[in-house]
Amino acid sequence: FREKTLGFTLGRAPPKADGSLPDFPAFVSEVHEDLVIRPGDLLSKVSGRTTSNLAFQQCVAALKYGPRPALLHLLAPLSGREVLPPPPPDEEKNPFM
């Protein structure tokens, strides 16, 4: 990366209540810049490769040493998020329905 930071910090996800590994080992723990992502977002893929079968350090290594440009896929948990209501229906009917 050209910058020294991606603008956020990854945290290590804790194990599940039953002691098994988390589905996604890395999540956004802090956001340092004005980004669309929020703390709690889960890192699910790095350049198309799922992180669900990786250890936390492997996720970090994929970001640091993977090919560029890198595409990060983040999932936002639904709990604790503000869900916007759908837009009001258009007055005109859709001719394709």
Secondary structure, DSSP 8 states (H G I E B T S, - for coil): --SS--SEEEEE----TTS---SSSEEEEEE-SS-S--TT-EEEEETTEESTTS-HHHHHHHHHHS-SS--EEEE--STT----------SS--TT-
